[in-house]
Amino acid sequence: MSDVSAPLTLDAPGPGEVHVWLIPLSEHDSPADGGVSLLSTEERVRCARYRREMDRRLCSTGHAATRLILSRYAPVEPSDWRFRTGEYGRPEIESPPAFRCLHFNRAHTSGLVALAFSLDRAVGVDVEHIERGPFDRRVAERCFTPAELEWVASVGEANRHRACLELWTLKEAYAKARGRGLSLPLRSVTFDLTTRERPLLSFDRSLDDPEGEWEGHLIGVPSAHVVAVAVEMAGAGATRLDVRTLEPGSLAGILA
């Protein structure tokens, strides 16, 4: 829990809520609706590191949308937010310190930016495009647990690729929520997707992460993408997801 807080707007996530924002972006859409001007020098440098123009635009859109959405939740100008990153790169609010109670995470892939926001609870999000290419069997064997590999084998050839992406995005979302990224041994976390509405988690004892304190969710989106969210429960009970999809390539209306 954060040790500092200030009044938030009625639009902000409440206890037990996670807001998920999905922003489609095609090659024909303008980058970030001019939101690039809101970014800090560090954010611009980070986005410029991507080799592909489309990836640079997705990155800029994600950073600009983060600022705009946070300013919908708190009385702060979008350009006034200052961020820091943890040891493994998880972004956090540095300033204004009174709003460090807001937690967020973002991800992007071809055609889609995904952002997740919560109050006083760690949250992670990951997204993959279904056409990213065949899922590497060696990656699956290295990152999936025996129970997960057994489930993947049971779903049939036609569904196997999507099943692998669902497991992968859930694991990445959890690793990002933990603030450890891919330094976390993914085979130490098992997701049971036989209950798809609310995937069940179990942990290797080496993680020192009690079962029941984390939730994983698959977001129902158009079939071209797989989106997963992981959130710390922290005694707040079951999480309610509020999923919001913007018009393709448009950040207009976030502050409306």
N, C-alpha and C positions, 0 to 999 in steps of 0.2 A: 504493500500500500504506500502511496505517496505521502510524504509528511507535509506537503504544502498543497493548498487548493484555493480556488476562488470561484465565485459564482459563474456557472455556465448557463447558456441559453437553454430554452426548452427543447431545442433541436438536438442537443447533445445526447450521446448514448447514456441511458440510465443504468443502474445496477442490473446485472444479468442480461444486458443487451450488447450485441455487436452489430455495428453498421458496416455493411459491405457495399462498396461503390464499384460498379463495373463501367469502364469507359472504352467502348469500341473505337478503334482508330485504323482507318484504311490508308492506302498510299495516296488517296485523293483528298484526304482531309487536311486542313491547315494545322500546323503543329501548335498544340496547346492554346489555341484561340488567343494568341498574343500573351499568354501567361508566362512565356519565357522571361519577360521583363521582371517578373517577381522573384526570379531565382537568384540565389547568392552566387558569388564567384566560384565557390567550391562546388556548388551544384552544377553550374555550367561546365566546369572542368570535368566533373564526373561523367556527365552525359556525353561530352565530346569524345570520351575515350572509346565509345562504341565505334566499330568500323563501319557498320551499315547506317545509312541515313535514316532508315525506318526505325532502327533501334535507338538512335539519338532522339528522334521525335517521341517515341514511346517513353523514354526516360524523362524527357523534359515535361511531357504531359503528366506523368506520375508525380513529379516533384511539384509542379504548379498546382495540380489538383489537391495534393496534400495540404498546401498552404491555404487554398481557398476553402476547403472543407473544414479545417481547423478553425478558420475565421468565421465559419457558420456556427461553430460550437462555442466560441469564446470571443469576447470583445477585443480582438487584436487584429490590426491590419495584416493582410496576407504577407506583405514584404517584411514585417517585423518579427516573424518567427525565426528563432535560431535553434539549430539542431546539433546534436553530437551523435557519435556512433560508439557502440560498445566494442569490446575487444574483437569480436567476430563480425562487426559491421552492422549490427542492428541499430536502426535510427531511433533516436529519442529526442524529446523536447528538452532543450537547455534553457531557453528563455522565451517568454517570461516564466520564471520558475513557479509562479502560482498555478500554472496550468500543466505541470508535469503529471498531474493525475490522468491526463489523456494519453492513451497509448495507441500506437498505430503501426502498421506495416504495409508494405506495397510489393507488388510483383508485376512483371509484364512479359508478354510473349507476342508473337506475331498476331496483330489484330486486336489485342485487348490489354488494357491496364486494369489491375484489380487492387483495391485498397481496403483495409479493414481498420476500424476504430473501436476502442473500448474505453471504459472508465475504470481506472485503478486495477486493471487486470492485463497481464501480458497477452499479446495476440500475435499470430503469424498468419500469413496468407501466401499461397503459391498458385501459379497458373501455368498450364501447358496447352499448346495447340495439338489437337488430335492428329494432325498430319505432320508431326515433327519427325516422322520416320519410324521404322520398326524399333521397338524397345529392345535394347541390347540385352541378350540373355545373360551375359557375364555381369552386367550391372545388377540385374535382378538377383542373381545368385549371391552377389556380394552384399546387397543392401536389404533383401527381403528375408524374413525369417522362414523356417521350414513350414510353419502353419500358413504363412502368406503364399509361399510357393505352391503349396497344396491347393489353396483356394484358386489361385491363378490357373492352375492346370485343370480345375474342375469347371471353369466357366465356358469352355469351348473355344475353338480357334477363332471364330468370328468376333468374340468379345474379349479376347486375351489382351490385345494391345491397349484398349481402353482400361481394362482392369489394372494393368501395370501402371498406367498413368495416374489412375486414382490413388493407388497405394503410394506412388512416388510423391504426388503433390501433398497428400496427407502427411507423409513423413517430413518433407521439406517445410511445410507450414509449422509442424510441431518443433522442428529444429530451430526455425526462425523465432518462434514464440519463446523458446528457451533462451534465445540470445546466443546460440552456439553455432548456428549455421551447419555446414557439412563437417565440422569438427566432431559433431555428435555421432557416435556409432549407430547407424540407422538400423542395424540388425538387433539392437537392444530394445527396439520399440515394435510392438506387434499391433496391427490394426485388423480387427475382425469386421469384414464388410458384409457378413451375412445379414446384419441388421443395417440396411443402407441408410435409413433415416437418421441414424445416430451411430456411426462406427464406434465400436468398443476398443479401448486401448488396454494393453498390458505391457509391463516394463520388466526388463532385466534388472536384477537387484543392484547391479553395478551403477545404475543411473541414480539411485537414491531418490526416486521420483514416485511417491505413493500413488497407487491406482485410484482413480476417481477424482483426482484433482485437475485433470485436463480433459477437454473434449475435442473431438475432431468432427468436422462437418464437410460434406460435399455439397457444393452450391449447384442447384439446378439451373444450368445455362444452356444456350443453344449448343447443339451437338459438336460444333467445331472446337470447343474448349472444355477443359477440365479445371475447375477451381475448387480449392480446399482451404479451409480455415481451421486453425487450432487456437484454443483459448483456455487460459487458466481459470478454473472454477472458483477457487478461493472462498469456498463456502457460500457462494452466491446462488447455488442451485442450477438447474438446467438453463442453458443460454437460449435467448431468443434472437434469431437473426433477422435483421432488417436489410433486405437486398434492394439496392437502387441502381438502375441502369440508365445512363445518360444517353442522349441522342448521339449517334456516331460522330466522333471528333469534336464534340461540343462541350465546353466547360461552362457555357452560359447557363445561368439559372441556379448554379450551386449556392450562391448567396441570396437567392430570391426567397 
